[in-house]
Amino acid sequence: MLAEERRNLLTEALASAGMLSTEELASHLGVSAETVRRDLVRLEGRGLIRRVHGGASSVLGTRGTEATFSERASAGTEAKTTIGALAASLVKPGQTIVFDVGTTALAVARALPPDYHGTVVTCSLLVACELAGRTGVEVLVCGGRVRAGDLAVSNAQAVAFMREVHADVSFLGSGGISAEVGVTDYHLDEVATRRVLITNSQRPYVLADAEKFGRVSAHRVCGFAEVAGVITDREPPPALLHAITRVGAQVLFPR
């Protein structure tokens, strides 16, 4: 494991747990306690963690568990509508589009213009239901285990299905985006699917409303260099904006 990858994993573990001992971190990564201590010194120097006696704590904004679907569906509706319209404006007729799971991805599906025709591929049963009745739209859904609430489909079967899909555009949900860690989310199986979508899409976009700025969820999805851009409802803070644009990704928001 490369040192930078190991340090990313350390940051993620602390972001998820809040605080861990050096021994717990060493066990988690399968390295020595001395290696962890050296990494913690470097991470503290970069302002990503805070060392405490016998271990370290996170300094990043975190949320250990995802809000329920009903809570998320009723919150931030204006922001999701804004993101949905902006994302849908990027779509051209005839394209193959991949929709990830989540309430914001569903907002993009609802915002697709009436004249759109093409192929939609999704791991969200909610998105599939939204678009299945559209004339000229072919909807493909992966198999796998269904998670209640979001009706998100995931596991190895979903990953295998998505490996065979090559999309023009993909719209990816997120649990949080931060300058230090990148794009993160809550559900490990769904992270695996999302990474395949990123690899197989010409233009993968991350959907993230302003509430997700600076938040770090349990599992890292990718860095900003791996996506075409981030679509949001307002301009991110300077550090986050710089982290996205310095690697060539776009930040799309209403101006």
N, C-alpha and C positions, 0 to 999 in steps of 0.2 A: 504494500500500500504506500502510495506517495505521501510525503509529509503534509502537503497542502490538503489532500483528500482526508487524511487523518484529522487534521485540525478542523476541517469543515464538519466532520462527524462529531468531534468534541463539542463544537459550538452548538450543533443541532441537539445533541444529548442534553446539554445544559439548558438550552432554550425550552426543551420539552419538560424537563424535570424541575427546573428552577435552581436546584443546588445538588451537587453530587460530590462524594469523596474521591480522592485520588485513586483509591483502590477500586471503587466502583467503575470509574472511567477506564482504568487499566484493564479490568475484566471485560468491560463492554467492547473494547477495541482489540483485545488480545495482545497487548503490548506491556512493557514494563512500566512500573510506577514512575521510574526516573524519566522515561520518554514522555509520559504524560506531564510531568512537572515542567520539563523543558518547553513542551508545547503550550502549556498554560501561561508561562512567562511571556512567550511570543504573542499569544492571543490577548493577554492583558495589555501588552504594549500597543496593540492595535485598537484597544478600546472595546473588544468584543466580549470579554468576560471579566469577572472580578475574582481574584484569588482570595480565599478565606482559609482559616486554619484547617489543614487536613483535606482541602479540596478546592472547589470553585463554584461560583454562582453566575447566572446569566445576567447581562445588563440590557438585553434586548427585550422589546415588547413581545410578550408571548400570550398565547391562549392555548391551554392544554387540551381542551376538548372543543369540538365543533358544536355550535348552537344547533338546536333541532331544526328539521326542515320547515316546520310551521313558523318558527321564529324567524328564520332567514327569509322565507317567502314573503312575510309581511313587513320586513324591515328594508329600508333603503330602496324602496320601489322607484323613486325618482332617479336615483343614481343608476339603477339597473336599466331603466328605460333609456337613459342617456347613452349608456355604454352599448345597449342593444342596437340602437339606431346608428351609432357611429360604426360599430362592427359590421352591421348589415350593409352599410354603404360601400364596403370594400369588396362585396361579392358581385361577381358577374355571371350572367346567364350561361349555362353550360358547364360551369365549374363543378368539381367534386369537392364537397365541404365536409369536414369532420367536426362534429359537435361533441365536446366533452360533457361531463356531468355538472350539475349545480344550477342554482336559481338564475345566475347571470347568463350562463349558456342558454338556458331556456328563454330568457329575454331576447337574446340574439335571434333565436329561431322564430320567435313571434314577430320580430321586426323585419324578417326577410321580405323583400318587395314582392307584390303579387305576380310580377312577370318573371320571377326567378324560375328557371327550369334546370334540372341537373340531378346529380346524385348526392344524397345526404347519407353520411355514415355516422353512427353514433353509438355510444355506450350508455345512453340515457333513454330509458323507456318513456320518460316525460317528453323529451324532444321528439322521439319517434311518433308518439301520439299526436303531438302538435302539428307535425308536417305530413303525416301519412295520408291525409285526405286531400292534399294539394295536387291539382292537375299538373302533370309534367314533372313531378318530383318523385324520384325513386328513393325509397328509404331502406337502408340496410342496417341491421342491428346485430351486434356481436352476441354470442352466447356467454354463459358464465353464471356466477352467483349474483343474485339481486339484493341490494341493500335497501332496507325499508326507508321510507321518506322520500329521498331523492330518486328512488328506483334506478340506482346506478348499477350497472353490470360490470363485474370484474372477476378476475382470477386468470390462471394460465390459459384457459380457453379464449378469453377476451383478448389477451396479449397476442396469441397466435393468430387470431382473426385479423387484428389490426396490423400485424406485420405484413399482410398481403394487400393493404390499402395504401395507395399513393395519392394524396390529396393536394389540390391547389391551395386551399386555405384550411387551417384548423383553428378553432376557438377553444381555449383551454381554461378551465376553472382554476382557482387557487385559494389556498387558505391564508396566504400572506405573501408579501414581497418586501424584502429588505435590502438595503445597500450592502450589508455585510454578508448575507447568506444567499440571496437570490430568491427564487420562487420555491415556496414550501406548501405542503398540504397535510391533511390529517390521516388519510387512509392509504396504507402501504400498498395494497393490491392495485388501487387506482393510480398511484404514483407510477407503478411499473407500466401500466397501460399508457399513461400520459407521456412517458419517455419515448415509447414507440411512436406515438402520434407526432411528437416533435421531430424525430428522425425522418419520418416518412412524409412530412408535409413541406411543400415548397415555402409556404409562409405561415408558420405557427405564431399565433397571437395569444398572449396571456390576458385574461379578463380580471381586473382587480379594481374594485371601488376604493375610494379614499380611506375607508375604514380599515383596509388591509395594509396601508402604508406602514412599514416598520414592524409589522407582525411576523413572527416566526412560528410556524406550525411544526409538528413533530418530524416530518419527513421532507428532506430536500428533493425537489423535482429537477431543477436545472439552474444554471447561471443565465444571465441575460444575454450572453453572447450566443446562446443556442436558439434564441427565438427571434422572429422578425420584429416584434415590438410588444408593448404593453398598451392595452386600451383601458382607459379609466375615465372618471367623471370630472376630475380636476387635476391641475398641475401638481405633481409630486413635490415634496420638499427638495431643496437643492442637492443634498447628498444622494438621495435616491435617484433623482433625475440624472445626475452625473454618472452614477453607477450603471444606469441603463444605456445612456447615449454614448458613453465613452467606448463601448464595445461595438457600436454600430447599430444597435437596436433603436427603434422608434418609440416615442411616447405620444400616443394619440389621445387627445382630450378636447372638449369644446373650447373654442377660443373666442 
